[in-house]
Amino acid sequence: MNKSKIVSLFAIALLFIPSVNLAFAVETLDVWTDQSTYELGDDVEIGGITDPYANVSLSIVYNDTMAVLLEADLAADENGTYGMEYSTSQQNVLLGVYNVTASANETEAETWFTIYAESEDPEPEEPDDEPLTVESAESIYYPGEVVEISGEAGPLANVTVTVVFNSTSTLLDEDLTAGEDGKFETSLQLSETAPEGLYDVSAVSGVEEVSVWFSVVAAPVDDDGDDDDDGDDGAPDGDGVPDGEGLENALERARLYLEKVRETLGRLAEEYENNTTVMDYIAKAEEALLEAEQHLDDAAAALEEGDMRTAARHLAAARNIMGRLKGFVNSIIKRH
């Protein structure tokens, strides 16, 4: 057989030999979107991972009609990552669910996302009811004094006010109706033997409940200026101060006393830092201390303006608070 016949027969034989597919299934293939839902007009970030340098075919199909909206050929980088961006602002994009399919050789991966209409933010609704509040006129009381309680609710709202001592003894349980302005008030007469400690004041209106608390401390006893371990020396006395010089001296003594109370509270806070009850007492005392300090500042400002009457009034208010704080601190030391 000559050479030309051999070549011809070999060529014919090749036509009948099945082609060999040298492509192999990839080991890894995954696809995802940066979100599961998008507003119409958003950009969809599509990403995935596969074998390094693998070729990936990507398609996006609209579920309702099975219409193919996108077909793209992508190439993974040396790390196997691939991705593209799809805009939902195109005219053929409809609301609904879309399937994303990635295929590489004989492997497929799928994910999906949803497109919904852009919604307008609703106008904020005005609350039907006013916020519920309650407070006592003072934060510290002596036995025998009257506790003035007030607060605000919705106009003509029904409010129940309670005062409970030590979480067990109910001293006041009163149903009130707020005025047309939403305000309500009541009072509690403390007995002369009212025990020292914390008293919880609660107000309930509908499903709302708020609470505050006040403290009852023993009334201070006049010690005629004797020093004691509580640092009471230098406490302001109760005499009036009719002139500017007297007011100025009284303010100076009051500030010195205030600083001593602050130092005492600081020592107590360090000593009882793990005692929640005592720390609650101290926090309330520090609030009262700031209130007294503000009165002293107001008194100093009035004194500078020559308003002796206003200065004396603020000084008296500060003295009253600090006198209560003296009993307050003593009660902490005595009970703990």
LINLIN-V456473 format. One record per pair of residues at least 4 apart in sequence whose ideal C-beta (glycine too) atoms are under 8 Angstrom apart, sorted by the first residue. I is the first residue (numbers start at 1). J is the second residue. D is the distance in whole Angstrom. If there is no record, write none. Layout:
i=I j=J d=D
i=I j=J d=D
This chain:
i=1 j=5 d=5
i=1 j=6 d=6
i=2 j=6 d=7
i=3 j=7 d=7
i=4 j=8 d=6
i=5 j=9 d=6
i=6 j=10 d=6
i=7 j=11 d=6
i=8 j=12 d=6
i=9 j=13 d=6
i=10 j=14 d=7
i=11 j=15 d=7
i=12 j=16 d=8
i=13 j=17 d=7
i=23 j=105 d=5
i=23 j=106 d=8
i=24 j=105 d=6
i=24 j=106 d=8
i=25 j=105 d=5
i=25 j=106 d=4
i=25 j=107 d=5
i=26 j=50 d=5
i=26 j=51 d=5
i=26 j=54 d=5
i=26 j=104 d=5
i=26 j=105 d=6
i=26 j=107 d=5
i=27 j=51 d=6
i=28 j=49 d=6
i=28 j=50 d=6
i=28 j=51 d=6
i=28 j=80 d=7
i=29 j=48 d=7
i=29 j=49 d=8
i=29 j=50 d=5
i=29 j=51 d=8
i=29 j=54 d=8
i=29 j=56 d=8
i=29 j=102 d=6
i=29 j=103 d=8
i=29 j=104 d=5
i=29 j=107 d=5
i=29 j=108 d=7
i=29 j=109 d=5
i=30 j=48 d=5
i=30 j=49 d=5
i=30 j=50 d=7
i=30 j=102 d=8
i=30 j=109 d=5
i=31 j=46 d=7
i=31 j=47 d=7
i=31 j=48 d=4
i=31 j=58 d=8
i=31 j=100 d=6
i=31 j=101 d=8
i=31 j=102 d=4
i=31 j=109 d=5
i=31 j=110 d=7
i=31 j=111 d=5
i=32 j=46 d=8
i=32 j=47 d=6
i=32 j=48 d=6
i=32 j=111 d=5
i=33 j=44 d=6
i=33 j=45 d=6
i=33 j=46 d=6
i=33 j=47 d=8
i=33 j=100 d=7
i=33 j=111 d=6
i=33 j=113 d=5
i=34 j=44 d=7
i=34 j=45 d=4
i=34 j=47 d=7
i=35 j=44 d=8
i=35 j=113 d=7
i=36 j=112 d=8
i=36 j=113 d=6
i=36 j=114 d=7
i=37 j=113 d=7
i=37 j=114 d=5
i=37 j=115 d=8
i=37 j=116 d=6
i=38 j=42 d=4
i=38 j=44 d=6
i=38 j=88 d=6
i=38 j=113 d=6
i=38 j=114 d=7
i=38 j=115 d=5
i=38 j=116 d=8
i=39 j=88 d=8
i=39 j=115 d=7
i=39 j=116 d=6
i=39 j=117 d=7
i=39 j=118 d=5
i=39 j=119 d=8
i=40 j=88 d=6
i=40 j=89 d=7
i=40 j=93 d=7
i=40 j=95 d=7
i=40 j=115 d=6
i=40 j=116 d=7
i=40 j=117 d=6
i=40 j=118 d=6
i=41 j=88 d=6
i=41 j=89 d=5
i=41 j=118 d=7
i=42 j=88 d=5
i=42 j=115 d=8
i=43 j=85 d=5
i=43 j=86 d=7
i=43 j=87 d=5
i=43 j=88 d=7
i=44 j=85 d=7
i=44 j=86 d=4
i=44 j=87 d=8
i=44 j=88 d=6
i=44 j=113 d=6
i=45 j=83 d=7
i=45 j=85 d=6
i=46 j=58 d=7
i=46 j=83 d=6
i=46 j=84 d=5
i=46 j=85 d=7
i=46 j=86 d=6
i=46 j=100 d=6
i=47 j=81 d=7
i=47 j=82 d=7
i=47 j=83 d=4
i=48 j=56 d=7
i=48 j=81 d=7
i=48 j=82 d=6
i=48 j=83 d=7
i=48 j=102 d=6
i=48 j=109 d=7
i=49 j=76 d=8
i=49 j=79 d=8
i=49 j=80 d=5
i=49 j=81 d=5
i=49 j=82 d=8
i=50 j=54 d=5
i=50 j=56 d=6
i=50 j=76 d=5
i=50 j=80 d=5
i=50 j=82 d=7
i=50 j=102 d=8
i=50 j=104 d=5
i=51 j=76 d=7
i=51 j=80 d=6
i=51 j=104 d=7
i=52 j=76 d=6
i=52 j=77 d=7
i=52 j=78 d=5
i=52 j=79 d=7
i=52 j=80 d=5
i=53 j=75 d=7
i=53 j=76 d=6
i=53 j=77 d=7
i=53 j=78 d=7
i=54 j=75 d=8
i=54 j=76 d=5
i=54 j=80 d=7
i=54 j=104 d=5
i=54 j=105 d=8
i=55 j=73 d=7
i=55 j=74 d=7
i=55 j=75 d=6
i=55 j=76 d=8
i=55 j=104 d=6
i=56 j=73 d=7
i=56 j=74 d=5
i=56 j=75 d=7
i=56 j=76 d=6
i=56 j=82 d=5
i=56 j=102 d=5
i=56 j=103 d=7
i=56 j=104 d=5
i=57 j=71 d=7
i=57 j=72 d=7
i=57 j=73 d=6
i=57 j=74 d=8
i=57 j=102 d=7
i=57 j=103 d=5
i=57 j=104 d=7
i=58 j=70 d=7
i=58 j=71 d=7
i=58 j=72 d=5
i=58 j=73 d=8
i=58 j=74 d=6
i=58 j=84 d=7
i=58 j=100 d=7
i=58 j=101 d=7
i=58 j=102 d=5
i=59 j=68 d=6
i=59 j=70 d=6
i=59 j=71 d=5
i=59 j=72 d=8
i=59 j=100 d=7
i=59 j=101 d=5
i=60 j=68 d=7
i=60 j=69 d=5
i=60 j=70 d=4
i=60 j=86 d=6
i=60 j=98 d=6
i=60 j=99 d=7
i=60 j=100 d=6
i=61 j=66 d=6
i=61 j=67 d=7
i=61 j=68 d=5
i=61 j=69 d=7
i=61 j=98 d=7
i=61 j=99 d=5
i=61 j=101 d=7
i=62 j=66 d=7
i=62 j=67 d=5
i=62 j=69 d=6
i=62 j=94 d=6
i=62 j=96 d=7
i=62 j=97 d=8
i=62 j=98 d=6
i=63 j=96 d=6
i=63 j=97 d=4
i=63 j=98 d=7
i=63 j=99 d=6
i=63 j=112 d=8
i=64 j=94 d=7
i=64 j=96 d=5
i=64 j=97 d=8
i=67 j=92 d=8
i=69 j=90 d=8
i=69 j=92 d=6
i=69 j=93 d=7
i=69 j=98 d=7
i=70 j=86 d=6
i=72 j=84 d=6
i=74 j=82 d=5
i=74 j=83 d=8
i=74 j=84 d=6
i=75 j=82 d=7
i=76 j=80 d=5
i=76 j=81 d=6
i=76 j=82 d=5
i=77 j=81 d=6
i=77 j=82 d=7
i=88 j=93 d=5
i=88 j=115 d=5
i=89 j=93 d=7
i=93 j=115 d=7
i=94 j=115 d=7
i=95 j=115 d=5
i=95 j=116 d=6
i=95 j=117 d=6
i=96 j=114 d=7
i=96 j=115 d=7
i=97 j=112 d=6
i=97 j=113 d=8
i=97 j=114 d=5
i=98 j=112 d=6
i=98 j=113 d=6
i=98 j=114 d=7
i=98 j=115 d=7
i=99 j=110 d=6
i=99 j=111 d=8
i=99 j=112 d=5
i=100 j=110 d=7
i=100 j=111 d=5
i=100 j=112 d=7
i=100 j=113 d=7
i=101 j=108 d=6
i=101 j=109 d=7
i=101 j=110 d=5
i=102 j=108 d=7
i=102 j=109 d=5
i=102 j=110 d=8
i=103 j=107 d=7
i=103 j=108 d=5
i=103 j=109 d=8
i=127 j=131 d=8
i=128 j=154 d=8
i=129 j=153 d=7
i=129 j=154 d=4
i=129 j=157 d=7
i=129 j=205 d=8
i=129 j=206 d=7
i=129 j=208 d=8
i=130 j=152 d=6
i=130 j=153 d=6
i=130 j=154 d=5
i=130 j=155 d=8
i=130 j=157 d=8
i=130 j=182 d=5
i=131 j=152 d=8
i=131 j=208 d=8
i=132 j=151 d=7
i=132 j=152 d=7
i=132 j=153 d=5
i=132 j=159 d=8
i=132 j=203 d=6
i=132 j=205 d=5
i=132 j=208 d=4
i=132 j=209 d=8
i=132 j=210 d=5
i=133 j=151 d=5
i=133 j=152 d=5
i=133 j=153 d=8
i=133 j=203 d=8
i=133 j=210 d=6
i=134 j=149 d=7
i=134 j=150 d=8
i=134 j=151 d=4
i=134 j=161 d=7
i=134 j=201 d=6
i=134 j=202 d=7
i=134 j=203 d=4
i=134 j=210 d=5
i=134 j=211 d=7
i=134 j=212 d=6
i=135 j=149 d=7
i=135 j=150 d=6
i=135 j=151 d=6
i=135 j=201 d=8
i=135 j=212 d=6
i=136 j=147 d=6
i=136 j=148 d=7
i=136 j=149 d=5
i=136 j=201 d=6
i=136 j=212 d=6
i=136 j=214 d=5
i=137 j=147 d=7
i=137 j=148 d=4
i=137 j=149 d=8
i=137 j=150 d=7
i=138 j=147 d=8
i=138 j=148 d=8
i=138 j=214 d=7
i=138 j=324 d=8
i=139 j=214 d=5
i=139 j=215 d=7
i=139 j=284 d=6
i=139 j=287 d=6
i=139 j=288 d=5
i=139 j=291 d=8
i=140 j=214 d=7
i=140 j=215 d=5
i=140 j=216 d=8
i=140 j=217 d=6
i=140 j=284 d=8
i=140 j=285 d=8
i=140 j=288 d=6
i=140 j=321 d=8
i=140 j=324 d=4
i=140 j=325 d=7
i=140 j=327 d=8
i=140 j=328 d=6
i=141 j=145 d=5
i=141 j=147 d=6
i=141 j=190 d=6
i=141 j=194 d=8
i=141 j=214 d=6
i=141 j=215 d=7
i=141 j=216 d=5
i=141 j=217 d=8
i=141 j=324 d=8
i=142 j=190 d=8
i=142 j=216 d=7
i=142 j=217 d=7
i=142 j=218 d=7
i=142 j=219 d=4
i=142 j=324 d=7
i=142 j=327 d=7
i=143 j=190 d=6
i=143 j=191 d=7
i=143 j=192 d=5
i=143 j=193 d=6
i=143 j=194 d=4
i=143 j=216 d=6
i=143 j=218 d=7
i=143 j=219 d=7
i=144 j=190 d=6
i=144 j=191 d=7
i=144 j=192 d=5
i=144 j=194 d=7
i=145 j=190 d=5
i=146 j=187 d=5
i=146 j=188 d=7
i=146 j=189 d=5
i=146 j=190 d=7
i=147 j=163 d=7
i=147 j=187 d=6
i=147 j=188 d=4
i=147 j=189 d=8
i=147 j=190 d=6
i=147 j=199 d=8
i=147 j=214 d=7
i=148 j=185 d=7
i=148 j=187 d=5
i=149 j=161 d=6
i=149 j=163 d=8
i=149 j=185 d=7
i=149 j=186 d=5
i=149 j=187 d=6
i=149 j=188 d=7
i=149 j=201 d=6
i=150 j=183 d=7
i=150 j=184 d=7
i=150 j=185 d=4
i=150 j=186 d=8
i=151 j=159 d=7
i=151 j=161 d=8
i=151 j=183 d=7
i=151 j=184 d=6
i=151 j=185 d=8
i=151 j=203 d=5
i=151 j=210 d=8
i=152 j=178 d=7
i=152 j=182 d=5
i=152 j=183 d=5
i=152 j=184 d=7
i=153 j=157 d=4
i=153 j=159 d=5
i=153 j=178 d=5
i=153 j=182 d=5
i=153 j=184 d=6
i=153 j=203 d=7
i=153 j=205 d=5
i=153 j=208 d=8
i=154 j=178 d=7
i=154 j=182 d=6
i=154 j=205 d=7
i=155 j=178 d=7
i=155 j=179 d=7
i=155 j=180 d=5
i=155 j=181 d=7
i=155 j=182 d=5
i=156 j=177 d=6
i=156 j=178 d=6
i=156 j=179 d=7
i=156 j=180 d=6
i=157 j=177 d=7
i=157 j=178 d=5
i=157 j=182 d=7
i=157 j=205 d=5
i=157 j=206 d=7
i=158 j=175 d=7
i=158 j=176 d=8
i=158 j=177 d=6
i=158 j=178 d=8
i=158 j=205 d=6
i=158 j=206 d=8
i=159 j=175 d=8
i=159 j=176 d=5
i=159 j=177 d=7
i=159 j=178 d=6
i=159 j=184 d=5
i=159 j=203 d=6
i=159 j=204 d=7
i=159 j=205 d=5
i=160 j=173 d=7
i=160 j=174 d=7
i=160 j=175 d=5
i=160 j=176 d=7
i=160 j=203 d=7
i=160 j=204 d=5
i=160 j=205 d=8
i=161 j=172 d=7
i=161 j=173 d=8
i=161 j=174 d=5
i=161 j=176 d=6
i=161 j=184 d=8
i=161 j=186 d=6
i=161 j=201 d=7
i=161 j=202 d=7
i=161 j=203 d=5
i=162 j=170 d=6
i=162 j=172 d=6
i=162 j=173 d=5
i=162 j=174 d=8
i=162 j=200 d=8
i=162 j=201 d=7
i=162 j=202 d=5
i=162 j=204 d=8
i=163 j=170 d=7
i=163 j=171 d=5
i=163 j=172 d=4
i=163 j=188 d=5
i=163 j=199 d=6
i=163 j=200 d=7
i=163 j=201 d=5
i=163 j=202 d=8
i=164 j=168 d=7
i=164 j=169 d=7
i=164 j=170 d=5
i=164 j=171 d=7
i=164 j=199 d=7
i=164 j=200 d=5
i=164 j=202 d=7
i=165 j=169 d=4
i=165 j=171 d=6
i=165 j=195 d=7
i=165 j=197 d=7
i=165 j=198 d=8
i=165 j=199 d=5
i=165 j=200 d=8
i=166 j=195 d=8
i=166 j=197 d=6
i=166 j=198 d=7
i=167 j=200 d=7
i=171 j=188 d=6
i=171 j=199 d=7
i=172 j=186 d=7
i=172 j=188 d=5
i=174 j=186 d=5
i=176 j=184 d=5
i=176 j=185 d=8
i=176 j=186 d=6
i=177 j=184 d=7
i=178 j=182 d=5
i=178 j=183 d=6
i=178 j=184 d=4
i=178 j=205 d=8
i=179 j=183 d=5
i=179 j=184 d=7
i=190 j=194 d=4
i=190 j=216 d=6
i=194 j=216 d=5
i=195 j=216 d=7
i=196 j=215 d=8
i=196 j=216 d=5
i=196 j=217 d=6
i=196 j=218 d=6
i=196 j=331 d=5
i=196 j=335 d=7
i=197 j=215 d=7
i=197 j=216 d=6
i=198 j=213 d=5
i=198 j=214 d=8
i=198 j=215 d=6
i=198 j=277 d=8
i=198 j=280 d=7
i=198 j=281 d=7
i=199 j=213 d=6
i=199 j=214 d=5
i=199 j=215 d=7
i=199 j=216 d=6
i=200 j=211 d=6
i=200 j=212 d=8
i=200 j=213 d=5
i=201 j=211 d=6
i=201 j=212 d=5
i=201 j=213 d=6
i=201 j=214 d=7
i=202 j=209 d=6
i=202 j=210 d=7
i=202 j=211 d=4
i=203 j=209 d=7
i=203 j=210 d=5
i=203 j=211 d=7
i=204 j=208 d=7
i=204 j=209 d=5
i=213 j=284 d=8
i=215 j=281 d=7
i=215 j=284 d=6
i=215 j=328 d=6
i=217 j=324 d=6
i=217 j=327 d=4
i=217 j=328 d=4
i=217 j=330 d=8
i=217 j=331 d=5
i=218 j=327 d=5
i=218 j=330 d=7
i=218 j=331 d=6
i=219 j=327 d=6
i=220 j=323 d=6
i=220 j=324 d=8
i=220 j=326 d=5
i=220 j=327 d=5
i=220 j=330 d=8
i=223 j=228 d=7
i=223 j=232 d=7
i=225 j=233 d=7
i=227 j=232 d=7
i=227 j=233 d=4
i=228 j=232 d=6
i=230 j=264 d=7
i=230 j=326 d=7
i=230 j=329 d=6
i=230 j=330 d=6
i=230 j=333 d=7
i=231 j=260 d=4
i=231 j=261 d=8
i=231 j=263 d=7
i=231 j=264 d=6
i=232 j=260 d=8
i=232 j=326 d=6
i=234 j=253 d=6
i=234 j=256 d=5
i=234 j=257 d=5
i=234 j=260 d=7
i=235 j=253 d=8
i=235 j=257 d=5
i=235 j=322 d=7
i=235 j=323 d=8
i=235 j=326 d=7
i=236 j=250 d=6
i=236 j=253 d=5
i=236 j=254 d=5
i=236 j=257 d=6
i=236 j=315 d=8
i=236 j=318 d=8
i=236 j=319 d=5
i=236 j=322 d=7
i=238 j=319 d=7
i=240 j=312 d=7
i=241 j=246 d=4
i=241 j=247 d=5
i=241 j=249 d=8
i=241 j=250 d=5
i=241 j=312 d=6
i=241 j=315 d=7
i=242 j=246 d=6
i=242 j=308 d=7
i=242 j=312 d=8
i=243 j=247 d=7
i=243 j=308 d=7
i=244 j=248 d=6
i=244 j=303 d=6
i=244 j=306 d=8
i=244 j=308 d=6
i=245 j=249 d=6
i=246 j=250 d=6
i=247 j=251 d=6
i=247 j=299 d=7
i=247 j=303 d=5
i=247 j=308 d=7
i=247 j=311 d=5
i=247 j=312 d=6
i=247 j=315 d=7
i=248 j=252 d=7
i=248 j=303 d=6
i=249 j=253 d=7
i=250 j=254 d=6
i=250 j=315 d=6
i=251 j=255 d=6
i=251 j=296 d=6
i=251 j=299 d=6
i=251 j=300 d=6
i=251 j=303 d=7
i=251 j=311 d=8
i=251 j=315 d=6
i=252 j=256 d=7
i=253 j=257 d=6
i=254 j=258 d=6
i=254 j=296 d=6
i=254 j=315 d=7
i=254 j=318 d=6
i=254 j=319 d=7
i=254 j=322 d=7
i=255 j=259 d=7
i=255 j=296 d=6
i=256 j=260 d=7
i=257 j=261 d=7
i=257 j=322 d=6
i=258 j=262 d=6
i=258 j=289 d=7
i=258 j=292 d=6
i=258 j=293 d=6
i=258 j=296 d=7
i=258 j=318 d=8
i=258 j=322 d=6
i=259 j=263 d=6
i=260 j=264 d=6
i=261 j=265 d=6
i=261 j=289 d=6
i=261 j=322 d=6
i=261 j=325 d=5
i=261 j=326 d=7
i=261 j=329 d=7
i=262 j=266 d=6
i=262 j=289 d=6
i=263 j=267 d=7
i=264 j=268 d=6
i=264 j=329 d=6
i=265 j=269 d=6
i=265 j=282 d=6
i=265 j=285 d=6
i=265 j=286 d=6
i=265 j=289 d=7
i=265 j=329 d=7
i=266 j=270 d=7
i=267 j=271 d=6
i=268 j=272 d=6
i=268 j=278 d=7
i=268 j=282 d=6
i=268 j=329 d=7
i=268 j=332 d=6
i=268 j=333 d=8
i=269 j=273 d=6
i=269 j=279 d=7
i=269 j=282 d=5
i=272 j=278 d=4
i=272 j=279 d=6
i=272 j=282 d=7
i=272 j=336 d=6
i=273 j=279 d=7
i=275 j=279 d=6
i=275 j=336 d=7
i=276 j=280 d=6
i=277 j=281 d=7
i=277 j=336 d=8
i=278 j=282 d=6
i=278 j=332 d=6
i=278 j=336 d=5
i=279 j=283 d=6
i=280 j=284 d=7
i=281 j=285 d=6
i=281 j=328 d=7
i=281 j=332 d=6
i=282 j=286 d=6
i=282 j=332 d=7
i=283 j=287 d=7
i=284 j=288 d=7
i=285 j=289 d=6
i=285 j=325 d=6
i=285 j=328 d=5
i=285 j=329 d=7
i=286 j=290 d=7
i=287 j=291 d=7
i=288 j=292 d=6
i=288 j=321 d=5
i=288 j=324 d=7
i=288 j=325 d=6
i=288 j=328 d=8
i=289 j=293 d=6
i=289 j=321 d=8
i=289 j=325 d=7
i=290 j=294 d=6
i=291 j=295 d=7
i=291 j=321 d=6
i=292 j=296 d=7
i=292 j=317 d=8
i=292 j=318 d=4
i=292 j=321 d=4
i=292 j=322 d=5
i=292 j=325 d=7
i=293 j=297 d=6
i=293 j=318 d=8
i=294 j=298 d=6
i=295 j=299 d=6
i=295 j=314 d=5
i=295 j=315 d=7
i=295 j=317 d=5
i=295 j=318 d=4
i=295 j=321 d=7
i=296 j=300 d=6
i=296 j=314 d=7
i=296 j=315 d=7
i=296 j=318 d=5
i=297 j=301 d=6
i=298 j=302 d=6
i=298 j=310 d=8
i=298 j=314 d=4
i=299 j=303 d=6
i=299 j=310 d=8
i=299 j=311 d=5
i=299 j=312 d=8
i=299 j=313 d=8
i=299 j=314 d=4
i=299 j=315 d=5
i=299 j=318 d=7
i=300 j=304 d=6
i=300 j=311 d=8
i=301 j=305 d=7
i=302 j=307 d=4
i=302 j=308 d=8
i=302 j=310 d=4
i=302 j=311 d=4
i=302 j=314 d=6
i=303 j=307 d=7
i=303 j=308 d=7
i=303 j=311 d=4
i=307 j=311 d=6
i=308 j=312 d=6
i=309 j=313 d=6
i=310 j=314 d=6
i=311 j=315 d=6
i=312 j=316 d=6
i=313 j=317 d=7
i=314 j=318 d=6
i=315 j=319 d=6
i=316 j=320 d=6
i=317 j=321 d=7
i=318 j=322 d=6
i=319 j=323 d=6
i=320 j=324 d=7
i=321 j=325 d=6
i=322 j=326 d=7
i=323 j=327 d=7
i=324 j=328 d=6
i=325 j=329 d=6
i=326 j=330 d=6
i=327 j=331 d=6
i=328 j=332 d=7
i=329 j=333 d=7
i=330 j=334 d=6
i=331 j=335 d=6
i=332 j=336 d=6
